[in-house]
Amino acid sequence: MLPKLSVGNEVLYKDRRFIAFRVSKQYPFEGYEECCSVLVYDRLYGAAVGLVDDSFNGYCNPSTFQESLPVHGSNAAELVESVSKALRYF
């Protein structure tokens, strides 16, 4: 399932499972714009799983779990790889 994005949500990375995109107060997505500027959405979970800032540093926290793991990358592809590895621990 794909998330419903607005025209201003810039897609940074997309593959069969994950999509990473920018969020902001001007281009919100389900309230996440308050805590991050880049969001990684997992189509398998049907939810946001990675919440990071503009430097691609943040955390992975699937909505069904209480704990979170740090994730990072120098670009969107590395970020998604980091999120994918973090999800293996849940």
Contacts in CASP RR format, 6 or more apart in sequence:
PFRMAT RR
TARGET T0000
AUTHOR 0000-0000-0000
METHOD contacts of the structure
MODEL  1
MLPKLSVGNEVLYKDRRFIAFRVSKQYPFEGYEECCSVLVYDRLYGAAVG
LVDDSFNGYCNPSTFQESLPVHGSNAAELVESVSKALRYF
1 43 0 8 1.000
1 46 0 8 1.000
2 19 0 8 1.000
2 43 0 8 1.000
3 19 0 8 1.000
3 29 0 8 1.000
3 41 0 8 1.000
3 46 0 8 1.000
5 11 0 8 1.000
5 21 0 8 1.000
5 29 0 8 1.000
6 27 0 8 1.000
6 28 0 8 1.000
6 29 0 8 1.000
7 27 0 8 1.000
8 22 0 8 1.000
8 26 0 8 1.000
8 27 0 8 1.000
9 21 0 8 1.000
9 22 0 8 1.000
9 23 0 8 1.000
9 27 0 8 1.000
9 29 0 8 1.000
10 21 0 8 1.000
10 22 0 8 1.000
11 19 0 8 1.000
11 20 0 8 1.000
11 21 0 8 1.000
12 20 0 8 1.000
12 21 0 8 1.000
12 22 0 8 1.000
12 38 0 8 1.000
12 76 0 8 1.000
13 19 0 8 1.000
13 20 0 8 1.000
13 76 0 8 1.000
13 77 0 8 1.000
13 79 0 8 1.000
13 80 0 8 1.000
14 20 0 8 1.000
15 80 0 8 1.000
16 43 0 8 1.000
17 42 0 8 1.000
17 43 0 8 1.000
17 44 0 8 1.000
17 84 0 8 1.000
18 40 0 8 1.000
18 41 0 8 1.000
18 42 0 8 1.000
18 43 0 8 1.000
18 80 0 8 1.000
18 83 0 8 1.000
18 84 0 8 1.000
19 40 0 8 1.000
19 41 0 8 1.000
19 43 0 8 1.000
20 38 0 8 1.000
20 39 0 8 1.000
20 40 0 8 1.000
20 41 0 8 1.000
20 76 0 8 1.000
20 79 0 8 1.000
20 80 0 8 1.000
21 29 0 8 1.000
21 38 0 8 1.000
21 39 0 8 1.000
21 41 0 8 1.000
22 37 0 8 1.000
22 38 0 8 1.000
22 39 0 8 1.000
23 29 0 8 1.000
23 32 0 8 1.000
23 33 0 8 1.000
23 36 0 8 1.000
23 37 0 8 1.000
23 38 0 8 1.000
23 39 0 8 1.000
24 33 0 8 1.000
24 37 0 8 1.000
25 33 0 8 1.000
27 33 0 8 1.000
29 39 0 8 1.000
29 48 0 8 1.000
30 48 0 8 1.000
32 39 0 8 1.000
32 48 0 8 1.000
32 51 0 8 1.000
35 51 0 8 1.000
36 50 0 8 1.000
36 51 0 8 1.000
36 52 0 8 1.000
36 53 0 8 1.000
36 58 0 8 1.000
37 52 0 8 1.000
37 53 0 8 1.000
37 54 0 8 1.000
38 51 0 8 1.000
38 52 0 8 1.000
38 53 0 8 1.000
38 54 0 8 1.000
38 56 0 8 1.000
38 76 0 8 1.000
38 79 0 8 1.000
39 48 0 8 1.000
39 50 0 8 1.000
39 51 0 8 1.000
39 52 0 8 1.000
40 48 0 8 1.000
40 49 0 8 1.000
40 50 0 8 1.000
40 51 0 8 1.000
40 52 0 8 1.000
40 60 0 8 1.000
40 71 0 8 1.000
40 79 0 8 1.000
40 80 0 8 1.000
40 83 0 8 1.000
41 47 0 8 1.000
41 48 0 8 1.000
41 49 0 8 1.000
42 48 0 8 1.000
42 49 0 8 1.000
42 62 0 8 1.000
42 83 0 8 1.000
42 87 0 8 1.000
45 62 0 8 1.000
45 63 0 8 1.000
45 64 0 8 1.000
47 62 0 8 1.000
47 63 0 8 1.000
47 64 0 8 1.000
48 63 0 8 1.000
49 60 0 8 1.000
49 61 0 8 1.000
49 62 0 8 1.000
49 63 0 8 1.000
49 83 0 8 1.000
49 87 0 8 1.000
50 58 0 8 1.000
50 59 0 8 1.000
50 60 0 8 1.000
50 61 0 8 1.000
50 71 0 8 1.000
50 83 0 8 1.000
51 58 0 8 1.000
51 59 0 8 1.000
51 61 0 8 1.000
52 58 0 8 1.000
52 59 0 8 1.000
52 71 0 8 1.000
52 72 0 8 1.000
52 79 0 8 1.000
56 72 0 8 1.000
56 73 0 8 1.000
56 74 0 8 1.000
56 75 0 8 1.000
56 76 0 8 1.000
56 78 0 8 1.000
56 79 0 8 1.000
57 70 0 8 1.000
57 71 0 8 1.000
57 72 0 8 1.000
57 73 0 8 1.000
58 70 0 8 1.000
58 71 0 8 1.000
58 72 0 8 1.000
59 68 0 8 1.000
59 69 0 8 1.000
59 70 0 8 1.000
59 71 0 8 1.000
60 68 0 8 1.000
60 69 0 8 1.000
60 70 0 8 1.000
60 71 0 8 1.000
60 82 0 8 1.000
60 83 0 8 1.000
60 86 0 8 1.000
60 87 0 8 1.000
61 67 0 8 1.000
61 68 0 8 1.000
61 69 0 8 1.000
62 87 0 8 1.000
62 90 0 8 1.000
65 90 0 8 1.000
69 86 0 8 1.000
69 89 0 8 1.000
70 86 0 8 1.000
71 79 0 8 1.000
71 82 0 8 1.000
71 83 0 8 1.000
71 86 0 8 1.000
72 78 0 8 1.000
72 79 0 8 1.000
72 82 0 8 1.000
73 79 0 8 1.000
73 81 0 8 1.000
73 82 0 8 1.000
END
